[in-house]
Amino acid sequence: MRRLMVAGNWKMHGTRASVAELIEGLRNQVLPSGVEVAVFPPCLYASQVIDGLKGKSIAVGAQNSAVEPLQGALTGEISPSQLVDAGCTLVLVGHSERRQIMGEGDELLNRKFAAAQACGLTPVLCVGETLEQREAGKTLEVVGRQLGSIIDELGIGAFVNAVVAYEPVWAIGTGLTASPQQAQEVHAAIRAQLAVENAEVAQGVRLLYGGSVKAANAAELFGMPDIDGGLIGGASLNADEFGAICRAAGN
Ligand code: PEP
């Protein structure tokens, strides 16, 4: 039985003051014990969030990390080992904003994924198609290639301690959500692709859905057999809304 997970990606939002408010709001939430809850603040505020959430079972992750596991001469980057030292336990790899705006490709992401795991971080691999790709009928091909890149380079064993987030690019921050059926179709294909390599690993890996998830649509999405929770962007900046999404996962 997979434990559901709800993770909040705060993206490049926040100030020390607004982060303090969000921490306070999260501390006030009643969170279901059966759901793993995590937040991904901007790195600058990771320590503030880790300290502020002490005693509350909310994990803290980073939105990005370096291709090299250990500290060294790599200006502007933060190594997975430094994230672990700060108290982070997870890291996003390949969010579509980084794939599209920062030009991060599969080869670079393979290195980031491996470096993160080498330091004990759990990578959350984000995959998803653009609207153009969906309309061209290429959704499963695109997602399959993004996933396959990690399998080919690192082996199926890399998914024993990893999470995959299916995030259709057209649904991120747009208010458009994939229907539960559309999301389930892709999640089932991801699990089937993993199962070709190892059925047990495929059954154990958590597959999150991301793309305009709100309290109002969360329960229906999380009710699908291969959807094991959500990666939440905009709605995670509101503690009450995020708490309600976590509780929807708990039901
Ligand atoms: C995201 O950025 O990962 C995301 C899913 O954003 P939103 O929930 O705002 O669509």
py3Dmol code that shows the C-alpha trace and the ligand (Angstrom):
import py3Dmol

protein = """\
ATOM      1  CA  MET A   1       0.000   0.000   0.000  1.00  0.00           C
ATOM      2  CA  ARG A   2       1.533   3.301  -1.082  1.00  0.00           C
ATOM      3  CA  ARG A   3       1.458   6.187   1.371  1.00  0.00           C
ATOM      4  CA  LEU A   4      -0.042   9.256  -0.272  1.00  0.00           C
ATOM      5  CA  MET A   5       2.044  12.388  -0.494  1.00  0.00           C
ATOM      6  CA  VAL A   6       1.095  16.036  -0.856  1.00  0.00           C
ATOM      7  CA  ALA A   7       3.912  18.442  -1.614  1.00  0.00           C
ATOM      8  CA  GLY A   8       3.818  22.221  -1.991  1.00  0.00           C
ATOM      9  CA  ASN A   9       6.093  23.902  -4.510  1.00  0.00           C
ATOM     10  CA  TRP A  10       6.390  27.532  -3.413  1.00  0.00           C
ATOM     11  CA  LYS A  11       8.407  28.375  -6.553  1.00  0.00           C
ATOM     12  CA  MET A  12      10.118  31.806  -6.431  1.00  0.00           C
ATOM     13  CA  HIS A  13       7.585  33.256  -3.996  1.00  0.00           C
ATOM     14  CA  GLY A  14       8.017  34.695  -0.542  1.00  0.00           C
ATOM     15  CA  THR A  15       9.853  37.063   1.734  1.00  0.00           C
ATOM     16  CA  ARG A  16      11.076  36.352   5.275  1.00  0.00           C
ATOM     17  CA  ALA A  17       7.857  37.940   6.550  1.00  0.00           C
ATOM     18  CA  SER A  18       5.448  36.072   4.245  1.00  0.00           C
ATOM     19  CA  VAL A  19       7.310  32.803   4.827  1.00  0.00           C
ATOM     20  CA  ALA A  20       6.910  33.313   8.593  1.00  0.00           C
ATOM     21  CA  GLU A  21       3.153  33.760   8.070  1.00  0.00           C
ATOM     22  CA  LEU A  22       2.952  30.648   5.906  1.00  0.00           C
ATOM     23  CA  ILE A  23       4.844  28.618   8.521  1.00  0.00           C
ATOM     24  CA  GLU A  24       2.433  29.833  11.189  1.00  0.00           C
ATOM     25  CA  GLY A  25      -0.518  28.915   8.959  1.00  0.00           C
ATOM     26  CA  LEU A  26       0.909  25.437   8.328  1.00  0.00           C
ATOM     27  CA  ARG A  27       1.540  24.878  12.028  1.00  0.00           C
ATOM     28  CA  ASN A  28      -2.178  25.496  12.617  1.00  0.00           C
ATOM     29  CA  GLN A  29      -3.289  22.829  10.127  1.00  0.00           C
ATOM     30  CA  VAL A  30      -4.625  19.493  11.240  1.00  0.00           C
ATOM     31  CA  LEU A  31      -2.816  17.101   8.918  1.00  0.00           C
ATOM     32  CA  PRO A  32      -3.839  13.480   8.302  1.00  0.00           C
ATOM     33  CA  SER A  33      -1.337  11.040   9.757  1.00  0.00           C
ATOM     34  CA  GLY A  34      -1.520   8.710   6.763  1.00  0.00           C
ATOM     35  CA  VAL A  35      -0.279  11.336   4.321  1.00  0.00           C
ATOM     36  CA  GLU A  36       3.319  12.441   3.858  1.00  0.00           C
ATOM     37  CA  VAL A  37       3.361  16.222   3.610  1.00  0.00           C
ATOM     38  CA  ALA A  38       6.264  18.246   2.211  1.00  0.00           C
ATOM     39  CA  VAL A  39       7.008  21.795   1.158  1.00  0.00           C
ATOM     40  CA  PHE A  40       9.603  23.120  -1.261  1.00  0.00           C
ATOM     41  CA  PRO A  41      10.402  26.728  -0.340  1.00  0.00           C
ATOM     42  CA  PRO A  42      12.951  28.879  -2.164  1.00  0.00           C
ATOM     43  CA  CYS A  43      16.342  27.656  -0.931  1.00  0.00           C
ATOM     44  CA  LEU A  44      17.101  30.958   0.744  1.00  0.00           C
ATOM     45  CA  TYR A  45      14.295  30.289   3.211  1.00  0.00           C
ATOM     46  CA  ALA A  46      14.865  26.550   3.714  1.00  0.00           C
ATOM     47  CA  SER A  47      16.464  26.972   7.152  1.00  0.00           C
ATOM     48  CA  GLN A  48      13.717  29.336   8.269  1.00  0.00           C
ATOM     49  CA  VAL A  49      11.102  26.788   7.199  1.00  0.00           C
ATOM     50  CA  ILE A  50      12.931  23.813   8.727  1.00  0.00           C
ATOM     51  CA  ASP A  51      13.288  25.645  12.052  1.00  0.00           C
ATOM     52  CA  GLY A  52       9.750  26.994  11.920  1.00  0.00           C
ATOM     53  CA  LEU A  53       8.181  23.600  11.225  1.00  0.00           C
ATOM     54  CA  LYS A  54      10.112  21.713  13.940  1.00  0.00           C
ATOM     55  CA  GLY A  55       7.805  19.232  15.639  1.00  0.00           C
ATOM     56  CA  LYS A  56       5.259  19.337  12.795  1.00  0.00           C
ATOM     57  CA  SER A  57       5.561  16.412  10.459  1.00  0.00           C
ATOM     58  CA  ILE A  58       6.179  18.315   7.273  1.00  0.00           C
ATOM     59  CA  ALA A  59       9.303  17.487   5.280  1.00  0.00           C
ATOM     60  CA  VAL A  60      11.229  20.239   3.553  1.00  0.00           C
ATOM     61  CA  GLY A  61      12.771  19.936   0.117  1.00  0.00           C
ATOM     62  CA  ALA A  62      14.560  22.069  -2.460  1.00  0.00           C
ATOM     63  CA  GLN A  63      13.281  23.042  -5.880  1.00  0.00           C
ATOM     64  CA  ASN A  64      16.603  22.364  -7.573  1.00  0.00           C
ATOM     65  CA  SER A  65      20.104  21.111  -6.813  1.00  0.00           C
ATOM     66  CA  ALA A  66      23.491  20.882  -8.504  1.00  0.00           C
ATOM     67  CA  VAL A  67      24.743  18.186 -10.862  1.00  0.00           C
ATOM     68  CA  GLU A  68      27.593  17.449  -8.445  1.00  0.00           C
ATOM     69  CA  PRO A  69      26.759  15.801  -5.123  1.00  0.00           C
ATOM     70  CA  LEU A  70      29.396  17.514  -2.998  1.00  0.00           C
ATOM     71  CA  GLN A  71      30.318  21.131  -2.412  1.00  0.00           C
ATOM     72  CA  GLY A  72      32.946  22.604  -4.709  1.00  0.00           C
ATOM     73  CA  ALA A  73      33.669  25.192  -7.366  1.00  0.00           C
ATOM     74  CA  LEU A  74      30.265  25.604  -9.011  1.00  0.00           C
ATOM     75  CA  THR A  75      29.236  29.231  -8.710  1.00  0.00           C
ATOM     76  CA  GLY A  76      25.610  29.900  -7.969  1.00  0.00           C
ATOM     77  CA  GLU A  77      24.655  26.268  -7.367  1.00  0.00           C
ATOM     78  CA  ILE A  78      23.719  24.444  -4.179  1.00  0.00           C
ATOM     79  CA  SER A  79      24.888  20.871  -3.793  1.00  0.00           C
ATOM     80  CA  PRO A  80      22.679  18.018  -2.626  1.00  0.00           C
ATOM     81  CA  SER A  81      25.100  17.468   0.287  1.00  0.00           C
ATOM     82  CA  GLN A  82      24.543  21.075   1.384  1.00  0.00           C
ATOM     83  CA  LEU A  83      20.789  20.587   1.193  1.00  0.00           C
ATOM     84  CA  VAL A  84      21.083  17.496   3.387  1.00  0.00           C
ATOM     85  CA  ASP A  85      23.287  19.457   5.804  1.00  0.00           C
ATOM     86  CA  ALA A  86      20.564  22.135   5.999  1.00  0.00           C
ATOM     87  CA  GLY A  87      17.908  19.510   6.786  1.00  0.00           C
ATOM     88  CA  CYS A  88      16.247  18.999   3.400  1.00  0.00           C
ATOM     89  CA  THR A  89      15.145  15.473   2.528  1.00  0.00           C
ATOM     90  CA  LEU A  90      13.700  15.875  -0.976  1.00  0.00           C
ATOM     91  CA  VAL A  91      14.464  17.730  -4.171  1.00  0.00           C
ATOM     92  CA  LEU A  92      12.482  18.478  -7.331  1.00  0.00           C
ATOM     93  CA  VAL A  93      14.212  17.371 -10.523  1.00  0.00           C
ATOM     94  CA  GLY A  94      13.076  18.570 -13.927  1.00  0.00           C
ATOM     95  CA  HIS A  95      10.173  20.846 -13.062  1.00  0.00           C
ATOM     96  CA  SER A  96       8.782  22.078 -16.378  1.00  0.00           C
ATOM     97  CA  GLU A  97       9.738  25.661 -15.558  1.00  0.00           C
ATOM     98  CA  ARG A  98      13.354  24.542 -15.338  1.00  0.00           C
ATOM     99  CA  ARG A  99      13.094  22.346 -18.429  1.00  0.00           C
ATOM    100  CA  GLN A 100      11.525  25.164 -20.438  1.00  0.00           C
ATOM    101  CA  ILE A 101      12.914  28.427 -19.049  1.00  0.00           C
ATOM    102  CA  MET A 102      16.345  27.224 -17.906  1.00  0.00           C
ATOM    103  CA  GLY A 103      16.718  24.785 -20.812  1.00  0.00           C
ATOM    104  CA  GLU A 104      17.405  21.773 -18.587  1.00  0.00           C
ATOM    105  CA  GLY A 105      17.451  18.610 -20.686  1.00  0.00           C
ATOM    106  CA  ASP A 106      17.316  14.914 -19.916  1.00  0.00           C
ATOM    107  CA  GLU A 107      21.094  14.454 -19.745  1.00  0.00           C
ATOM    108  CA  LEU A 108      21.567  17.207 -17.175  1.00  0.00           C
ATOM    109  CA  LEU A 109      18.558  15.998 -15.201  1.00  0.00           C
ATOM    110  CA  ASN A 110      19.958  12.465 -15.072  1.00  0.00           C
ATOM    111  CA  ARG A 111      23.049  13.907 -13.369  1.00  0.00           C
ATOM    112  CA  LYS A 112      20.994  15.975 -10.942  1.00  0.00           C
ATOM    113  CA  PHE A 113      18.858  12.962 -10.076  1.00  0.00           C
ATOM    114  CA  ALA A 114      21.909  10.761  -9.464  1.00  0.00           C
ATOM    115  CA  ALA A 115      23.733  13.420  -7.443  1.00  0.00           C
ATOM    116  CA  ALA A 116      20.685  13.941  -5.238  1.00  0.00           C
ATOM    117  CA  GLN A 117      20.285  10.233  -4.561  1.00  0.00           C
ATOM    118  CA  ALA A 118      23.992   9.827  -3.874  1.00  0.00           C
ATOM    119  CA  CYS A 119      23.531  12.201  -0.927  1.00  0.00           C
ATOM    120  CA  GLY A 120      20.372  10.544   0.360  1.00  0.00           C
ATOM    121  CA  LEU A 121      17.869  13.068  -0.971  1.00  0.00           C
ATOM    122  CA  THR A 122      14.675  11.692  -2.482  1.00  0.00           C
ATOM    123  CA  PRO A 123      14.299  13.084  -6.001  1.00  0.00           C
ATOM    124  CA  VAL A 124      10.828  14.060  -7.184  1.00  0.00           C
ATOM    125  CA  LEU A 125      11.134  13.692 -10.948  1.00  0.00           C
ATOM    126  CA  CYS A 126       8.698  15.982 -12.789  1.00  0.00           C
ATOM    127  CA  VAL A 127       7.491  14.921 -16.223  1.00  0.00           C
ATOM    128  CA  GLY A 128       4.788  16.258 -18.494  1.00  0.00           C
ATOM    129  CA  GLU A 129       3.780  17.340 -21.962  1.00  0.00           C
ATOM    130  CA  THR A 130       2.998  20.751 -23.440  1.00  0.00           C
ATOM    131  CA  LEU A 131      -0.407  21.547 -24.889  1.00  0.00           C
ATOM    132  CA  GLU A 132       1.014  21.295 -28.386  1.00  0.00           C
ATOM    133  CA  GLN A 133       2.385  17.823 -27.643  1.00  0.00           C
ATOM    134  CA  ARG A 134      -0.933  16.715 -26.139  1.00  0.00           C
ATOM    135  CA  GLU A 135      -2.861  17.992 -29.138  1.00  0.00           C
ATOM    136  CA  ALA A 136      -0.464  16.155 -31.434  1.00  0.00           C
ATOM    137  CA  GLY A 137      -1.224  12.925 -29.542  1.00  0.00           C
ATOM    138  CA  LYS A 138       2.317  12.747 -28.173  1.00  0.00           C
ATOM    139  CA  THR A 139       1.642  12.814 -24.415  1.00  0.00           C
ATOM    140  CA  LEU A 140       2.681   9.252 -23.629  1.00  0.00           C
ATOM    141  CA  GLU A 141       5.670   9.439 -25.969  1.00  0.00           C
ATOM    142  CA  VAL A 142       6.988  12.632 -24.301  1.00  0.00           C
ATOM    143  CA  VAL A 143       6.401  11.445 -20.745  1.00  0.00           C
ATOM    144  CA  GLY A 144       7.804   8.019 -21.632  1.00  0.00           C
ATOM    145  CA  ARG A 145      10.972   9.608 -22.982  1.00  0.00           C
ATOM    146  CA  GLN A 146      11.499  11.805 -19.906  1.00  0.00           C
ATOM    147  CA  LEU A 147      11.018   8.830 -17.595  1.00  0.00           C
ATOM    148  CA  GLY A 148      12.965   6.458 -19.846  1.00  0.00           C
ATOM    149  CA  SER A 149      15.973   8.739 -19.750  1.00  0.00           C
ATOM    150  CA  ILE A 150      16.410   8.115 -16.014  1.00  0.00           C
ATOM    151  CA  ILE A 151      15.672   4.374 -16.341  1.00  0.00           C
ATOM    152  CA  ASP A 152      18.212   3.982 -19.152  1.00  0.00           C
ATOM    153  CA  GLU A 153      20.929   5.967 -17.418  1.00  0.00           C
ATOM    154  CA  LEU A 154      20.449   4.970 -13.777  1.00  0.00           C
ATOM    155  CA  GLY A 155      18.452   1.751 -13.904  1.00  0.00           C
ATOM    156  CA  ILE A 156      15.093   0.863 -12.395  1.00  0.00           C
ATOM    157  CA  GLY A 157      16.717   0.693  -8.948  1.00  0.00           C
ATOM    158  CA  ALA A 158      16.800   4.490  -8.994  1.00  0.00           C
ATOM    159  CA  PHE A 159      13.024   4.453  -8.455  1.00  0.00           C
ATOM    160  CA  VAL A 160      13.151   2.513  -5.196  1.00  0.00           C
ATOM    161  CA  ASN A 161      13.692   5.820  -3.436  1.00  0.00           C
ATOM    162  CA  ALA A 162      12.157   8.374  -5.770  1.00  0.00           C
ATOM    163  CA  VAL A 163       8.823   9.974  -6.518  1.00  0.00           C
ATOM    164  CA  VAL A 164       7.472  10.848  -9.954  1.00  0.00           C
ATOM    165  CA  ALA A 165       5.209  13.857 -10.505  1.00  0.00           C
ATOM    166  CA  TYR A 166       3.154  13.975 -13.683  1.00  0.00           C
ATOM    167  CA  GLU A 167       2.580  17.642 -14.408  1.00  0.00           C
ATOM    168  CA  PRO A 168       1.040  18.497 -17.767  1.00  0.00           C
ATOM    169  CA  VAL A 169       2.644  21.824 -18.663  1.00  0.00           C
ATOM    170  CA  TRP A 170      -0.670  23.202 -19.919  1.00  0.00           C
ATOM    171  CA  ALA A 171      -2.201  22.682 -16.466  1.00  0.00           C
ATOM    172  CA  ILE A 172       0.531  24.365 -14.409  1.00  0.00           C
ATOM    173  CA  GLY A 173      -0.551  27.715 -13.053  1.00  0.00           C
ATOM    174  CA  THR A 174      -3.264  28.026 -15.687  1.00  0.00           C
ATOM    175  CA  GLY A 175      -6.340  26.994 -13.727  1.00  0.00           C
ATOM    176  CA  LEU A 176      -6.789  24.143 -16.230  1.00  0.00           C
ATOM    177  CA  THR A 177      -6.617  20.736 -14.586  1.00  0.00           C
ATOM    178  CA  ALA A 178      -6.283  17.392 -16.293  1.00  0.00           C
ATOM    179  CA  SER A 179      -9.460  15.440 -15.684  1.00  0.00           C
ATOM    180  CA  PRO A 180      -9.020  12.558 -13.232  1.00  0.00           C
ATOM    181  CA  GLN A 181      -9.336  10.192 -16.224  1.00  0.00           C
ATOM    182  CA  GLN A 182      -6.718  12.049 -18.284  1.00  0.00           C
ATOM    183  CA  ALA A 183      -4.311  12.059 -15.345  1.00  0.00           C
ATOM    184  CA  GLN A 184      -4.988   8.412 -14.506  1.00  0.00           C
ATOM    185  CA  GLU A 185      -4.250   7.366 -18.095  1.00  0.00           C
ATOM    186  CA  VAL A 186      -0.779   8.911 -17.919  1.00  0.00           C
ATOM    187  CA  HIS A 187      -0.106   7.654 -14.388  1.00  0.00           C
ATOM    188  CA  ALA A 188      -1.025   4.118 -15.447  1.00  0.00           C
ATOM    189  CA  ALA A 189       1.327   4.400 -18.427  1.00  0.00           C
ATOM    190  CA  ILE A 190       4.165   5.596 -16.166  1.00  0.00           C
ATOM    191  CA  ARG A 191       3.613   2.677 -13.796  1.00  0.00           C
ATOM    192  CA  ALA A 192       3.434   0.240 -16.716  1.00  0.00           C
ATOM    193  CA  GLN A 193       6.722   1.566 -18.102  1.00  0.00           C
ATOM    194  CA  LEU A 194       8.376   1.040 -14.726  1.00  0.00           C
ATOM    195  CA  ALA A 195       6.759  -2.413 -14.405  1.00  0.00           C
ATOM    196  CA  VAL A 196       8.397  -3.599 -17.609  1.00  0.00           C
ATOM    197  CA  GLU A 197      11.679  -3.277 -15.705  1.00  0.00           C
ATOM    198  CA  ASN A 198      10.528  -4.381 -12.253  1.00  0.00           C
ATOM    199  CA  ALA A 199       6.920  -4.914 -11.153  1.00  0.00           C
ATOM    200  CA  GLU A 200       7.673  -4.555  -7.453  1.00  0.00           C
ATOM    201  CA  VAL A 201       9.428  -1.216  -7.878  1.00  0.00           C
ATOM    202  CA  ALA A 202       6.581   0.001 -10.102  1.00  0.00           C
ATOM    203  CA  GLN A 203       4.000  -0.906  -7.456  1.00  0.00           C
ATOM    204  CA  GLY A 204       5.909   0.898  -4.727  1.00  0.00           C
ATOM    205  CA  VAL A 205       6.703   4.187  -6.426  1.00  0.00           C
ATOM    206  CA  ARG A 206       4.491   7.175  -5.659  1.00  0.00           C
ATOM    207  CA  LEU A 207       3.112   9.004  -8.684  1.00  0.00           C
ATOM    208  CA  LEU A 208       1.894  12.521  -7.887  1.00  0.00           C
ATOM    209  CA  TYR A 209      -0.311  14.654 -10.087  1.00  0.00           C
ATOM    210  CA  GLY A 210       0.424  18.360 -10.438  1.00  0.00           C
ATOM    211  CA  GLY A 211      -1.363  21.098 -12.337  1.00  0.00           C
ATOM    212  CA  SER A 212      -3.847  23.531 -10.769  1.00  0.00           C
ATOM    213  CA  VAL A 213      -4.791  21.184  -7.933  1.00  0.00           C
ATOM    214  CA  LYS A 214      -7.079  22.866  -5.404  1.00  0.00           C
ATOM    215  CA  ALA A 215      -9.070  21.700  -2.411  1.00  0.00           C
ATOM    216  CA  ALA A 216     -12.112  21.581  -4.689  1.00  0.00           C
ATOM    217  CA  ASN A 217     -10.666  19.066  -7.188  1.00  0.00           C
ATOM    218  CA  ALA A 218      -8.124  17.194  -5.050  1.00  0.00           C
ATOM    219  CA  ALA A 219     -10.318  14.389  -3.718  1.00  0.00           C
ATOM    220  CA  GLU A 220     -11.468  13.320  -7.178  1.00  0.00           C
ATOM    221  CA  LEU A 221      -7.912  13.258  -8.533  1.00  0.00           C
ATOM    222  CA  PHE A 222      -6.497  11.442  -5.498  1.00  0.00           C
ATOM    223  CA  GLY A 223      -9.274   8.881  -5.772  1.00  0.00           C
ATOM    224  CA  MET A 224      -7.827   7.477  -8.997  1.00  0.00           C
ATOM    225  CA  PRO A 225      -5.971   4.171  -8.589  1.00  0.00           C
ATOM    226  CA  ASP A 226      -2.559   5.326  -9.811  1.00  0.00           C
ATOM    227  CA  ILE A 227      -2.600   8.852  -8.382  1.00  0.00           C
ATOM    228  CA  ASP A 228      -0.770   8.815  -5.062  1.00  0.00           C
ATOM    229  CA  GLY A 229      -1.105  12.458  -4.125  1.00  0.00           C
ATOM    230  CA  GLY A 230      -0.213  15.819  -5.582  1.00  0.00           C
ATOM    231  CA  LEU A 231       2.454  18.387  -6.258  1.00  0.00           C
ATOM    232  CA  ILE A 232       0.781  21.696  -5.559  1.00  0.00           C
ATOM    233  CA  GLY A 233       2.006  25.062  -6.829  1.00  0.00           C
ATOM    234  CA  GLY A 234      -0.151  28.163  -6.390  1.00  0.00           C
ATOM    235  CA  ALA A 235      -2.549  26.649  -3.865  1.00  0.00           C
ATOM    236  CA  SER A 236       0.332  25.691  -1.556  1.00  0.00           C
ATOM    237  CA  LEU A 237       0.959  29.377  -0.808  1.00  0.00           C
ATOM    238  CA  ASN A 238      -2.282  29.449   1.156  1.00  0.00           C
ATOM    239  CA  ALA A 239      -1.904  27.328   4.299  1.00  0.00           C
ATOM    240  CA  ASP A 240      -5.635  26.705   4.739  1.00  0.00           C
ATOM    241  CA  GLU A 241      -6.064  25.633   1.113  1.00  0.00           C
ATOM    242  CA  PHE A 242      -2.951  23.449   1.276  1.00  0.00           C
ATOM    243  CA  GLY A 243      -4.138  21.916   4.538  1.00  0.00           C
ATOM    244  CA  ALA A 244      -7.498  21.138   2.941  1.00  0.00           C
ATOM    245  CA  ILE A 245      -5.724  19.407   0.012  1.00  0.00           C
ATOM    246  CA  CYS A 246      -3.712  17.333   2.495  1.00  0.00           C
ATOM    247  CA  ARG A 247      -6.922  16.364   4.300  1.00  0.00           C
ATOM    248  CA  ALA A 248      -8.513  15.405   0.949  1.00  0.00           C
ATOM    249  CA  ALA A 249      -5.619  13.001   0.459  1.00  0.00           C
ATOM    250  CA  GLY A 250      -6.267  11.579   3.906  1.00  0.00           C
ATOM    251  CA  ASN A 251      -9.867  10.654   3.165  1.00  0.00           C
TER     252      ASN A 251
END
"""
ligand_1 = """\
10
PEP
C 3.748 23.293 -10.001
O 4.358 24.326 -10.213
O 4.373 22.259 -9.739
C 2.286 23.313 -10.050
C 1.646 22.176 -10.087
O 1.701 24.545 -10.082
P 0.114 24.867 -9.956
O -0.447 24.011 -8.861
O 0.075 26.331 -9.601
O -0.492 24.570 -11.260
"""
view = py3Dmol.view(width=600, height=400)
view.addModel(protein, "pdb")
view.setStyle({"model": 0}, {"cartoon": {"style": "trace"}})
view.addModel(ligand_1, "xyz")
view.setStyle({"model": 1}, {"stick": {}})
view.zoomTo()
view.show()
